[in-house]
């Protein structure tokens, strides 16, 4: 009688543990499928991320280049304005080299 009780106890104990282990194996298999699918999705997105990064760095370089060109254009414009103002304002009292007529010949410029 005691042996039969012991066998039933061990049998129930083992069957419960086997079902628990089977349940955890099922959970582990499903979670690993989720991890695998997430990993595959990340691998597929990696190409898009690299493309986006290269485009953003390219546009950042272009933006810096455009800022430099605008700065140089403003400097050139201001230099031109200052040159014209210098010629008009500070050279107003100077006489220009006007060609003189010799021997009643018409002036050719």
C-alpha positions in Angstrom: 0.0 0.0 0.0 2.8 2.4 0.9 4.6 1.6 -2.4 1.5 2.3 -4.4 1.0 5.6 -2.6 4.6 6.5 -3.2 4.3 5.6 -6.9 1.2 7.8 -7.3 2.9 10.7 -5.4 6.0 10.5 -7.6 3.9 10.0 -10.7 1.8 13.1 -10.0 4.9 15.1 -9.0 6.7 14.2 -12.2 3.7 14.8 -14.4 3.2 18.2 -12.9 6.8 19.1 -13.3 6.8 17.8 -16.9 3.8 19.9 -17.7 5.4 23.0 -16.1 8.6 22.4 -18.0 6.6 21.9 -21.2 4.7 25.2 -20.6 8.0 27.0 -20.0 9.5 25.5 -23.1 6.4 26.7 -25.0 6.9 30.2 -23.6 10.6 30.2 -24.4 10.0 29.1 -27.9 7.3 31.8 -28.5 9.5 34.5 -27.0 12.5 33.4 -29.0 10.3 33.6 -32.2 9.4 37.2 -31.2 13.0 38.0 -30.6 14.0 36.4 -33.9 11.3 38.4 -35.8 12.4 41.6 -34.0 16.0 40.9 -34.9 15.1 40.3 -38.6 13.0 43.5 -38.6 16.0 45.5 -37.1 18.3 44.0 -39.7 15.9 45.1 -42.5 15.6 48.6 -41.0 19.4 48.9 -40.6 19.8 49.7 -44.3 17.2 52.4 -44.1 18.9 53.9 -41.1 22.3 53.9 -42.8 20.8 55.6 -45.9 19.0 58.2 -43.7 22.3 58.9 -41.8 24.3 59.4 -45.0 21.6 61.7 -46.4 21.5 63.8 -43.2 25.3 64.2 -43.1 25.2 65.1 -46.8 22.5 67.8 -46.2 24.4 69.1 -43.2 27.5 69.6 -45.3 25.4 71.3 -48.0 23.9 73.6 -45.4 27.4 74.6 -44.1 28.5 75.2 -47.7 25.5 77.3 -48.4 26.1 79.4 -45.3 29.7 79.9 -46.4 28.6 81.0 -49.9 26.0 83.5 -48.4 28.7 84.9 -46.1 31.1 85.4 -49.0 28.4 87.0 -51.1 27.6 89.5 -48.3 31.2 90.3 -47.8 31.7 90.9 -51.6 28.6 93.1 -51.7 29.8 95.2 -48.8 33.2 95.5 -50.3 31.7 96.7 -53.5 29.5 99.2 -51.7 32.4 100.5 -49.8 34.5 100.8 -52.9 31.8 102.8 -54.7 31.3 105.0 -51.7 35.0 105.7 -51.5 35.2 106.6 -55.1 32.1 108.9 -54.9 32.6 110.6 -51.6 36.2 110.8 -50.8 37.4 111.3 -54.3 34.9 114.1 -55.1 37.6 116.8 -54.8 40.0 115.1 -57.1 40.2 116.1 -60.7 39.9 113.4 -63.3 42.4 113.0 -66.1 40.5 114.6 -68.9 42.3 114.2 -72.2 43.4 117.6 -73.6 43.0 118.5 -77.2 46.2 119.1 -79.2 46.2 120.8 -82.6 42.4 120.9 -82.8 42.1 117.2 -83.2 39.0 115.5 -81.9 39.4 113.6 -78.6 39.1 109.9 -78.9 38.6 107.8 -75.9 
